[in-house]
Amino acid sequence: MSLARRSANRAKHWAARQAAATSKQEEAAVMYDACRMVASTAEMAGRPEVWGELAAVLAKFYADYTR
């Protein structure tokens, strides 16, 4: 399967899961799962630094909302 086709399939999968979410909490959980999938895929492709980028975004979110 080509990279373009795989990417399109993933986008379709995550869009369907996001559309099926019945609350903002479910939507956030779907997006968290999607981001973890992206980081895992990037790591397998030789880009483990993506995990650090995801951690930084989550840390900032946490800091912004726990003040």
C-alpha positions, 0 to 999 in steps of 0.5 A: 500500500502506498504511503499516500493511500495509507495516510488517506486511510488513517485520516478517514479512520480518525475523522470517523472516530472524531465524528462518532464522539458524542462529547468533547471528552470523547473527542479529546480521547480520540485526538489523544489516541490519534496523536499517540499513533502519529508519534509511534509511526514517526518513531518507527520511521526514525523520528523518535523526537516526535514523542518529545514534541507531543510531551511538550504540547501536553505539558504546556496544556497541563500548565496552562489549565492547572494554574 
